Amino acid sequence: MKVVDEQGLLSAADDELIRLFRASPPGRVPLGAMDGTAVIGAGTGLAKPVATLARALAWRGKVFDGSGQWLNNRVGPLGLRAIRATVAPGRSWLDGGACMVIDYSESSLVARGVRDEIRLVAPGLYLGVVWLWRRRMAWFVLRRPPTASAGPAPHQVALTIRARLRRGREAEVPGLLEQLRKSVELDGGPFRELAGVHFARVFLLPAEDNGPPTLMYLAEVDTPVGAHLRDLASAPNDSLPSLLAMCEDHPDNGSVQDRVRWLAQRRIPAASAYVHHVGRSLARIQDEARLRERIEDFLDEGDWSGADEREVHRAVRAFVAGRPELSWALRPPEAPSAAFRAREAVHRVVVPAAMPLLLPALPVWALLIRRLEARDTPETGRVSPERLAELTQQEDLSTQNPFTAAGTVKPGLVRAVTLRTVLFGLDYFNRHVYARGGLAGVRTIHFARWVYVDRGRRLVFASNYDGSLESYMDEFIDKLAPGLNAVFSNGVGYPTTRWLVGGGARDEQAFKDYLRAHQLPSVWYSAYRDLSARNIDDNSKIREGLSRDLGAAEARSWLALL
């Protein structure tokens, strides 16, 4: 199967489904409504028409309750909830491996001999096998509802959790981090099973003093954050929970709620956060990527000689409209909730209203900054070859890459206030000016954040970007040098600046050496690592172009996106 999605599973032969099921993890119990598709006669020409007929007349999916211990099936043309079953981890009758078992024997008279088993084969997508009196009868697919039918779109949150390691456990952490790295490189590791995670990373932040370092967990997640914390607290016992258990006061033997509380108490707010496109959820990104693939397959299979751009566009619209699993794309995407939009609207108006109060202090403040700049001492050393080799191991490996760095804020009230003011202003622009596809002209950054630690004495910067680190740094220097200086010149050792925004990053080699000196290795995960920010933008434009009939010029531009 080229793509692990519903259509790929419907087209797969029985032995392919068996191999995929055996190779997949059990996943967590999905919560809420899941759309379902029956796969009967796998590998034959009957699979797709039977699936369409079954969905229209007999079975439309399952609804899991909030505890994850029960479900009801959605049956009949109206999808009425009926035929209750218990849900629990268990062992598959297919291969003896771990899976989620859906058991009807104690809860349903009509389905007493039925047992379902499911495993997670892709984010939000489960493959299930149906047993009747221990005889394998059929397959089925469960998937999260498409974004267009899921209500208001979530907004993205930069989640940061920091926990100090227990003394005496530091030596065990590198091995666990390496285990986590290998599992992420293999199949996404534990992050693959955490709903709504765009990117995540785990790294060690060295201590300021002689104490133990701290474990940092950073993730870009779709709201609600509470659900993510519950997923994280109930993760299976692998390297990620083991890392958290190395930290002070971790409730090793406590309940899931105890661990959720522990995580929430160690959450740190971002001083500023950038999102490439606010409200574009993980599910939407994945749905729109699959939509593009299906459209490209459709176009590849057709003969379009003699057809003009508008005719091809209309044919694609008809193709999408005729596929129930794609027809959501004909409707515009949902916006974030009304409450979120209301909060952002108030913030947009209130913050500029307070800005004039700062203007009288600017000349005096600028002179104070210039006086401090004259005394600054920039760093001149370079990282060791060994450290450079450690850092470059995780760079330029795919379309996307991570960058993580930490530095000490220069002492004194002037620098502290300057940095907080600059980050406050940057956060405003990130939320209201740069929230639709580019950070001051740089369109290769998916997410970025600036986070204070140690009561403001240090600052952590983390980003997810496209391309090589060298091109990333060059683009920053060319397009964002004044902004970089305004933020990072408040850090100890930064290249010399003038009036806060001049110099600094313009000294290219000194700036790159400074970044390397403060860079930290991390274990990094991406839910869509082969999609650049431009790919994601183009996929959204493809979807938007399906909502109406296009003129000739518009259709030509639309087809150029494919």
N, C-alpha and C positions, 0 to 999 in steps of 0.2 A: 504493500500500500504506500503510495507516494505521500499522502497526507493522512494523519490519524484524525479523521473527522467522521461525521455521521455518514456522509456519502461514501467515503473510503471503506468504512466498515460494512456498508450495504453491498459494496462491490466485491468484498473479499471472499475467498473460498473458506470452507470450514477449517481446513488445516492451518490457514493463515490466522484465523481468529483464535485457534487453540494456541498457536505460538505466541501471539500477542498477549493473550490472557495469562499464559504461564510466565511471560517476561515482565509483567506489570505489577506494581505494588498494590496493596489493598486500598490505600487511600483512607481518608476519613469519611465518616458517614455524612453525606450531603444533607443540608437542612433546607426545608421549604419545598416548593414545587419544582419538580424536574420533568422536563419534556421527555417522552419516551418513544422509541421506534422499535417495533418487532422485527427481528431478522430471522425469517423462516425460509428454508431452502437456500442457505448460504452458498454462494458461488454459482448459482443458476440464474437464468433470466427471470425467474419468478420472484426473486427476493424484493426488488423495488416495487412492483405492482402490489404484491401481497402486503408490504409494509404500508403503502398508501391506503389500501383498503382497510387494514387493521386499525390504522390510526383514525380513519373517518368513522368507523362503525363500532370498534370494540375496545381499544385500549390506547390511552393518550399519555400515560406516564404515571408517576408516583408523587405523593406528597409526604415528606418526612417531617415528623413533629420536632419541636424545638429541643427535646431531650436527645434526639437521635436514636431512640430506642423503639419507636413505632413508626409505621407508615400506613397510608391508605392508597389504593390504586385509583387512578382516574379512568373511569370506564364509560363506555357508550359515547354517542355523538356529542353529548354535552359535557363530557369529562366529569361525571358525578363521582364523588369520593365513596369508595366501597372496597370490600375485601381487605381487611386489616391483617397486618403481619408484624412480627417482632423483628428487630434489627440488632445484630451483635457481631463482634469479631468471631471468626471461626476458621476452620480448615476446609479447603475446597475438596470436593469429591473428585475433581478433575485431576489434580496433581498433589494434593496434600498440603499445599502452601497456604499462607495466610490470605484471607479475603474477608469481605463483609457478607454475612449470611442473612438472607431475608427468609424467615421461616413462617409458614402458614399453618403448621400442624396443630397448634394449640389455640389459634385465633379465628379460624375460618372453616366452616363446614364445607363450602363449595370448593375450596382449594386445599383441603387437608393434606393431600399427597404432594403438594407443590413446594419446592424449595428453589429460591434464586440465590445466586452468588454474583457479587460484583467486584470489579477491580478498576482502579483509576488508570486509564490509558493515555490521557492528555488532560491538561488543565480544564476542570469543569466537565469532563467527558468520562463516563463509566461504561465499560463493557460488561454485560451480564450474561450468565448462562442459566437456563431454566431446566430444572429436574422434575420429573414426575415419577414418584415411587422409585427413586434412585436411577431412573433412566434419563439420559440427556435428550431433551426434546427440541430446544431452540436456543437462539441467542436474542439479546435485546440491547439497546443502547439507551442510556440516560444522559441528558445534557442539561446544563443550566439554560433557562429560557433566553432567547436572543435579547440583546440590549434594548431593542425597540419596544419590547413588551414587558420590560422589567420595572416600569415606573420611572420616577425621577433618577437621573444619572447620579452616581456618587461623585463627590469631589475627592481629590487626592490629598493625602496627608503625609508629611515628612515625619515619620515616627523615629524617635531616638531613645534608646534605653542604655543606661550606663550602670554597671554594677562592679564594685571592687572585688577582686579575687581574694579568696581566703589565703592567709599566710601559709606557706608551706605547700601550696598546690600549684605554684607557677610552673614547675617542671613538667606537669602533666598536660598543660594546655597546648603546647605546640603539636603534640601527637594528635590530640582531638581536633585541632584546627586542620591538620593535614587529612584526617579522616573525613571531615566535613567537606574539604576542598574536593577530594576524590569523588565523594557521593554527588556533589553539585555538578562536577564535570561529566559524570556518568549519565545522570538522568534528572538533574535538578535537585536531587537530595530532598530534604524535608521541606524546602521552600516550594517545591512543585505542588505540595498538598495544602499549602496555606492559601486560602481564597483571597483574591484581589491584590496579590503582591506583584508589582511591576518589577522592582529591583530590591535587592537586599544585600547587605554585607555584614560581616563580623570581623572585628580586628581588635588587637590589643593596643590600648593607649598607655604609653609609659607613664609612670608616676612622676610627679614633680620632685618628690623627696626620695627617701630610701624605702618607701612602702611598696606594696605589691602593685602591679599595673591594674588597669581596669578593663573589663570586657565591654566593648561597644557593639550594640546591635542597631543598625540603621536600615530602615525599609521605607520604600514609597508604596503606600497601600491605599486602596479605595476605602472610603468610609463604609460601615461604622468601624472605628478603631477597636471598640470593645470586642467585637466578634473576632478580630485578628488576634487580640491578646488571649482570648479563650482558645483559639486554634493553637497558638504558640505554647500556651500552658499545658495543653493536652496532647502535644506532639509525642509520637512514639519514642521509646527509649533508645535514641541514637546519639550521634555526636553533638547535635545542637542542645538537646536537654541536658546532656552530660556537661557541656560547657557552662550552661547556666547554673548547674548544681555545684560548680566550683566556686561560686560567688558567695560573699558574706550573707548570712541570714536567709539563704534560700530554703524554703520549706520543703525539704526533700520528701518527707512523709506526709505532707499536707494534702489537702484536697485541691482540685483544679481551681476553685475559687480562691484558695490561699495563694496559689501561684499567680493567678491573675492580679490579685492585690499587690503581690510583691513586684511584679512587672510594672504595674501602674505607678507605684511609688518611686520607681527609678526612671520614669519617663522624663525627658528634658525637652522643653519647647525649642523650636528653631528660632533664632534671632531674625532670620530671613530665609525664605524658601522660594525656589523657582520651579514652575511646572510648564513644560512646553505647550501644553494645551489643557487648560483647566476643564474638568468634567469629562474628559475622554477616558473612560474606564478601561481596565484590563480586558473585560469581556468584549467591549466594543472594539478595541484594537484587534483582538483575535478574530472576532466575527468579520470585521472588514478585511482582514488579511485573507481569510478563507473565501470571502466573497470575490475578491480579486482573482484568486486562483481558479475558482469555478468559472468566472467570466472568461479568463484567458483560455481555459480548456475548451469552453464552448466556441470561442472564436477560432481556435486552432483546428477544431473538427469540421468547421464549415468552409464553404466555397464562397468567397465574397467578391469575386471578380465581377465587375460591372455595377456593384452596389456603391452608392455614395455614402458619405459619413452619416447622414441623418438616417438612412435605411439601416445601417449597421447598428446605430444607437437604438433605434426602435426595436430591432431584433433582440438586442441584449435585454432591453426592458421587458419584452414579452417572455424571454427565457426566464428571467428572474421572477416575474409575476407568476409564472407557471410552476414554480418550485416552492412548496410550502415552507421549506427550511431556509429559503432565501428571500421570500416576499417581504420580510421586515425591512429590507433595504430600500424599498420604495417609499418609506416614510422617513421624515427627518429624525435625527437622533434626539433623544430626550435631553433637556437641560437639567443641571443640578437642582436640588429642591428649592422651593420658594423661600424657605427659611435661610438657606445658605446665600441665595442671591440677595435677600434683604439685608443680611449682615454685611455683605460686600458693598452694597449700594451705600449704606450708612458710612462705612469706612472710607469709601471713595470721596465722600463729601466732607466729613468731619476733619480728616487729617489735613487737607490743604487749608482749611479755615484757621488752623492753629499755626501754620507756617509763618505768617507775618510777624508773630511774636518773637521769632528768632532773628529777624533781619538786623535789628540794632546791634546785636552782639557779634555779628559776623566779622566786621573789620578788626575788632580787638582779638577775637578768637584766631583769625588768620595770622596776626602778628605773633601770638603765642605759639602757634604751630610752627611758624617759620623759625622762631627762636629755638624750639626743640629740635627741628630738623638739622640746624647747624651743629648740634652736639651729637647727633646720631652716629653710630658706628656700624656700618654694614658688615655682614659676614663675607668672608673671602675664600673660605675653604670649599672643597668639593667632596662629595660622598665617596667612600672607599669603593674599589672595584667589587668587593664582595657584597656590599650593600646594594650597589647598582644592579648586580646580577640578580639579587633577590627581588628587587622591585620590577625589573624588566620581564621576569618570568610570567607575570600576569598581564602584560601589555600587548596590544596589537594582535590579539588572538582571534578576534571576530569583528563583525561590523561595529559592535559597541565595546566600550572599555570603561573601567572605573578609575576615578582619581580620588585619593584620600590623603589629607594632610592635616597637621596640627602645629600650632605655634603659640608662643607666649606673647601676651599683650604687653606693650611697653608700659612701665610703671607711671603713675601719676594721674591726677584728675583730668587733665586736659586730654590725654590720649584716651582714657576710658570713656569720657563723654563724647569725644569725636567719633570713636568707633561705633558706639551705640547709636549716635545720631545718623551716621552714614548707613548703618545696617537697617535702621528704621525706615529711612528714605528708600533704600534699595528694596525693602520688602513691599513698600507701597507701590513702587514701579513694577515689581514682579507680579503683584496681584492685579493691577489695573491697566498696565501698559504692555507688559511683556507676556501676557497670559494666553496669547493666541499664536504661538509659533516662532518666537525668536527672542533671545536675550540681547537687546541692543544691537541687532543685526547678526548675531551668531545663531545659526539655525541648526546646529549640530548637537545641542545639549538637550537631553530628555528631562532630567531633573538635576537640581543643585540645591545645596543648603549650607548655611553657616550656623554653627551651634556653639554657644558658650559652655565651657566646663570650668570646674574649680572656682565657682563664684565670679566668673568673668576674667580670671587670670589667664585663661587659655581659650583659643578659638579653634574649632574643628571645621574644616571645609570638605565637603564630599560632593562629587558630581558623577553623572553617567553621560557619556558623550560618544559621538561617532568618530571613527577614524583613528589615526595614530596619535600618541601623546605629543609627538613633535609638531604635527599639524594643529593639534588642539592648543598647544602653547603659542604657536605662531599666530593663530587666529585671535587669541586673547590679546596678544601684544598689539596686533594690527588694528583691532577694532575696539578693544576695551581697556587700553592702557590707563586712561585717567580714572576709570572706575576701579580697576585693580589697585591702583595706587591709593585711592581714597580709603579702601578697606585695609589692604595688607600692609601699607606703610606704617600702620599702628602696631605692627608686630616686630618683635626684637630681631635684628639682623637683616631687615629688608633693605634692598638697594636704596641709595640716597634719593630723596624726593625734594621737590621745590614747590612750596605753596600747596602741599598735600597731593596735587594731581599731576605735577610735572615730574620728569625724570623717571626714577623707579624702574618700571617695566620696560621703558625705552632702552635701558641697558640690557639688551637681549640675553647675553651670556650670564650676567650676574643674576638676572631674574630666573632663568632656567636652573641655575645652580641652587638658588634659594628654594625653589619648589622641590627639587630633588632632595635637598637636605632635610626638608620637613615632611616629605611624603612617607606614608605608612602602607605596608602591604596588608591586604585583606583577602578574606574568602568572599567571593562576589557571585551573585546570582542575577540573571535576567530572564524574565518570562518570555521574551521575544528577541533574543540576542542577534538574530539575523535581519532584523528590521531596523533600518536607520530612521531617524526622525523624519527625513524627507519621504521615505517609503510610507510611513504611517500617515503623514499629511496627504500624500497622493491617494492612498486607499480611502481616506475620508472624502476626498474630492470626487473619487469614482462613485462612492455611495451617494453623495449629494447630487451628482449628475443624473441619477436614476429617478429622481423625484418628479421630473417634468420632461416634456418634449423639448429638444434643443434645436436652435437654429444651426445653419450649416457651419458657421465659424465656431460656435460653441461646441458642436459635435466633433469637429476636427481637433480642437484643444482637448476635449474629453478623451478621445481615442488615443491621443499622444501620451496620456498618463499610463496606458496599458503597455 
